[in-house]
Structure formats: structure tokens, C-alpha cells
Amino acid sequence: MHLVWDLSVILQTFLICTSSAQPLTAKLDAGWWAYKDVVHGSFVPVPSFWGLVHSAWNLCAIGKKQSPIDIDTSRLIFDPYLTPLRLNTAGQKMGCTMYNTGKHVSLRPDKAHLVNISGGPLGYSYRLEEVRLHFGSEDSQGSEHLLNGQGFTGEVQLIHYNQDLYGNYTEAAKSPHGIAVVSIFMKLSENSNAFLNRMLHRDSITRINYKHDAFLLMGLNIADLYPDTTRYITYEGSITVPPCYETSTWILINKPVYVTRMQMHSLRLLSQNEPYKIFLSMSDNTRPPQPLLQRCIRTNINFNKPGRDCPNNRVLRPQYRVNQWLLK
């Protein structure tokens, strides 16, 4: 009799676990993760749990080439074979749709307008898939990558996929040499970068106040987003959201782009929720830095050779200002 009762309990437990696992899988497929704890509601895994809640995301916990990283400038290796990055827009401006995804401000180009990058550390041609903004609740934080332990107000990430080897981003993201991400730090100024000014203008940014909102922008020139420099830092890493595939070549441009305080204020007013839910600012949408381990960080900045663009014959160094700290 006890044996029959025990088998019945085991069977009921199995049925409960099986039925409860089905919505969990659906949630995972829908992007069931977060950057920070939810004040109210059910559990949603934050970065420290990404690699623990689902076997397909285990690289987030055990990967050896994870991103972002804290860049120690004393460990940069000069590589004289790193050529300038090549941007190809075919001389055309593009139309893009700007989304509030609940996690990022995401700009996705019209498929009819191709934007490609090549050269630099890349052995293939990569097609622009998305421009993504990371930003903080305070001016001293908001970038995913750090520089000598310090953050920036935000970080623009231009995400590309390898169009020579793969048919789309989804296929490329989980495949070798699949992704190239151009990263540009954001810094406060009285004037804004021309490209970001279009995105963050009041008439544009207020159209995506809530999750799933979208707004069409026309006549954008992606070249306007790039700072005037050919110098960069590069390393091999991962995408910075689950499932954390280690297929990304990162290229961090050696000059920031500028945004105004008013534009940062507008970004912080964006909600990661729908309008009928509690307001939660999208800010601080960053993954913490990951261990560098045995990876090299290469650069085409020659620290030992003065350049023509360096006044007073000073050696070249990373051209960033982090808060009150200046590297020149």
C-alpha cells in the first residue's frame, strides 16, 4: 500500500515539474533575463544568475572569453599590422526604426540600406544589424566596458554580423568569427554628436517612452556617429546578453562621442516596462566586467612613436577623459 502511495506522489511531482517547466522555456525564448532586480513581481535572473538558470546559457557563467572587460591600458599590446577600420555605406543615407526593447534603445537599419565594415582586425565583411545604447543612472557609470577601472556615461555599440560566412545575425551569433561590435564611449558635453542628436532629440526619444514602442527615423548617415580617429583597441570576446556566445570581435574606438545632460535625462526617463506597469528606468542596463584571463588586448596606438596629430611631439595614448581623469 505504501509503495502504491509513494509511486503516486512521485508521478504527481513529475507532472507538476513537467508542466511548470513549459512556461519557463517560453520565458527563456522571450528574453527572460534582466540587468537589475525587479522591485515587484516574479523572479527574473540578473547577470550573476544568467549562466545558472538554463543550460543553453552556461557560457555566461563558465566562458573563458566573456565581455565586457575592464581595459587595463598598461596591458595594451601594439600591433603594427592592425589597419584602419573601413566603413562602407555606398554613399547612401539610411532609414532606421528605433525601438524601446525594455532593455536597450535599439536602432535597426532598413534592410534595403546596407552598411558594412571591414579591415582592422576583421578578416571578413560584416553587416550592421543594430545600434544599441547602454547608459547609467549617474554620469559616472553607464558604459559596459571600463577603462582602468572607471566607467563612462554610456556606450554606443554597433553590432554587425559576418555576411561572408552567414546568412543572418541569428546564425552568425553562435558561429566562429560571427559578430563584430564597434564600441564608442559616450561623454557629456554642451553639444551632441550629430547622429545621436537625431536619435535623442525630444521629438524622437519621447516616441519610445515604453517597452515595445517604435519610431521611424529617415536620412541617417552612420558615418556621423564615428569619431574622427583611426585608432582603436580590440580583443576577442562575447556578446554581452544571454546566451553569451563567444563569437565577437570587439573594436573600441579611441575617442568618445558626445551627448548633452538633457539628452541623458531623456534616456533615463525611458521605462523598461509597458505603460500600464510600474515605471522602472532603463538606465544601468550593463553587464558587469568579466575576467580577461589569458586574452590579449591589441591596439594600433603606437605608444613609442610620436604622431603628426600629437602636439608638442608627445607620444600617443588613449584619448579618453574618464570623469576628472585624463589620458593624453
N, C-alpha and C positions, 0 to 999 in steps of 0.2 A: 504493500500500500504506500509506504513511504517512497519507494522507488518511482512509482507512478506519479506521485505528487512532485517529486524532485524533477522528473523529466518535464512535467507540465510547466513548472516555474522556469526551467531553462529555455523551453520553447517560447514562452511569453517574453522572456528577456530578449531573446534573439529577434523576435518580431518587432519589439519596441526599438531596439538598436538599429535594425534594418530600416524601419520607417523613418526614424529620426535622422539617419544618415543621408536620406534623399534630399531634403531641403538644404542640408549643409553643402552638398555637392553643387546644388543650384546656386547657393550664395557664393561659393568659390568661383564659379564660372562667371558670375556677375561682377566680380571685383570685390569680394568680401574681405577687405582689409582697410586699415586706416593709418594715418600718421600719428594720431594722438588719441588719448582715451575719450570715449563718448561719455558725456555727463549723464545722460539718461538713456535707457534702452538696453538691448541685449549686447552680449559680448561681441566685439569686433577686434580682431588681432592688430596690435600696433607692431612697429618694426621688430621689437625683441621677440615677438611670437610668430612672425611670418614663416620662419622655417620649421616651426613645430606643429602647426595645425593641419598641414596637408603634405603628403609625401612628395607631390609634384613641385613643392616649393622648398625642398630641403636645401637647395643651394644657398638660400637666404641665410641659413644657419651654418652650413659646413663648407661653403665655397671658399676657394683659395684666391680668387681674383674678383673680389666684390668691390662695388662702388656705392657711394663716393669715397674719397680718401682725403686725409689731411696732407697737403703737399708741403713737405719739408724742403725748402729751397736749397739747403746745404747738400741735399742728396741728388740734385738735378745733374743729369749726365748730358753734356753737349754732344750732339750727333751731327757732324758736318754734312751728312747725306740726307738730312730732312729738308726737303724743298718746300717752297711756299705752297699753301693750300690753293687750289683752283676752284673758283665758283663759276658755274655756267648757268645763266638764266635765259640764254638765247635772245638776249636783248628785250625781253618782254616783262611787263608787269603782270602781277597775278591777282586772281580773286581768291579769297580765303574765307572760311567760316570759323568764327571764334566761338568757343564753347565754354560753359561752366560745367566741368565734369563732376563737380563735387570734391575733387582733389586738386585740380590744376585749372589755370586758364590755359586753354589749348587752342592753338591756331592751326588749322589743317587746310593746305592749299587745294585749290581746284585741280582735279586730275588732268585737266586739259593743259595746264601750265607746268612744265617740267622744270625743276630746279635741281641741279646736280652738283656734287663736289667730288674732287679727285685730287691726286697729288699729295704732298705732305707725307704722312706715314701710311697712306692708303695705297693698296695695290690694285684697287678696282674703282669703278664709278658708283657713287652712292646717291640715291634719290631722296629728296626731302619728303618726309612723311608728316612731321608735326613740329611745331614750335611750342614749347612748354615753359611756363613761368613758375618758379619757386620763389617764395618771399616770406619774410618774417613779420611777426607782430611788433618787433622793435627794429630800429635801424641797424643795430649791431649784429643782427642774425637774419637768416633767410636763404643763404646760399647752401647748397648741398656740399660742395667742396669747400674745404678750409685752406687757408694759406698760412703756414707756420702757426697753426692753432687758432686763427682768427677768421671770423666769417664776414660776409658782405651783406648788404641789404637784401639782395636777391640774386638769382641766377637764371639766365635765359639758356635753355637747352634746345638746340636744333637737331632733331632726331632724324637720321637717314637710314635707309636700308640698301643693301648691296643689290643693285639692279642687274649686274652682270651675271650673278650666280642664282638669284632667287626671283620668284615671280611677284612676291608681295612682302609686306612687313612681317606678317604673322609667321611665314615660313623662314624669313631671314633671322628673326629674333632668336630662334632656337638653333641656329646653324653657325658653323665656323665662319669667321670674318663677316658676319651678317649685318652688324649695326655700326654706324659711325655717329658719334654725338659731338657736335661743336658746342662748347660751353663758354658763355660770356658772363662775367660777373656784372651785377648791377650796382651802381653807386649814385648817391644823392648829389644833385646839382640844381642850379637855378634854371637850367634849360634841359630839355629832354631830347633823347635820341629821336630822329625823325620817324623811324619805323615804329618805335614804341609809343611815340606821341599819337600815332593813328590808332593803335590798339587801346591806349589808356586814356584817350580823350573822353571827356564826360559823356558826349553823345554816343560813344561806343561802349564803354565799360559798364554804363548803367543798364545796358540791354541784357546783360548776363548776370544779374544780381543773384539768381538762384540756380540750383542744380538743374541741369538739362536745358537751361536757356541757351540760345544760339543767336548769332548775329553775323550777317554777311558784310565783309569788307572788300572793296574793289580797288584796283590800281595800286597794289603794294609792290614795292621793289625790295626784295630781300637783301640786296646789296647794301641798302641803307642801314641795315641792322649791324653789319660788320664794322668794328673799329678799324681805323686806318693804321694797320700794322700787319706785317707778315710773320711775326714771331709768335710762338705758341709753346705749350707744354703738352706732352702726350704720354699716354700709358694704356695698357690693356686692362679692361675691367668688365663690368656687368651692367645690365640695365638696373635702374635703382628702384624698381617696383617688382612685386611678385610676378613671375616665378624667379626673378633674379638670374636669368640666363647669363653666362659668362662669355658673351659673344660681341662685346662692344669695344671699339677703339675710341678713346676719349681724346679730344683735342681742345685744350683750354687756351683761349686767345689771351695774349699778353697785354691787353688793355680792356678796361671796363666800358660799358655803355651807361648812359646817364638817364636818371629819372628824377622827377620833382617830388617834393614832400606831398603835394596834393595828389599826385598820381599814386603814391604809395598808400595814402589814406583811402583812396578809392578802391585799391586792391584789397585792403583789409576789411572793407565793408561787404565784400562778396561772401555769400553764405555757402557752406558746403552741403546745405540741406535744401529741400523743396520749400516753397513759401509758406506752406501750412504747418511746417515743423519748427522747432526751436531754432533760433539763429545761432550758428556756430561759424565763426570766421574761418575762411580757407587758409589763413596765414599759418606759418610754421609747418608748411607741407614739405618737410625734408626728412630724408633718411639719415640717421647718424653716420659719421665716418666709419669706414671699415678698415681692418688691418691691411697694411701694404704687403706684409710677408716678404716674399723673395722677388717681387716685381721691381723693374727699373722704371724710373720716370725720366723720359728723354726730352730734350729741348733743342731748338735751333738758335737759342740765345747763346752767343759766344761770350762768356764772361771775361775772357782774357784778351779779347780783341776789340779795341775802340771802334765804334762805327761812325759813319759820316753824320748820322742823325743824333749823335750824342754830343751835347755842348761841353766845352771845356775838356774835350778828349777823355771823358770819363768812361769806364768800362760799362758794358751793357748788363743790366739786371732787370728782373721783373718789374714792370711799370704799373704797380698797383699801390693804392693807398687803402689800408685797412684801418678804419676808424681814424685814430690820430697817428698811426704808424705808417711811415713812407719808405718804400723801396725805390731807389733811383740809381 
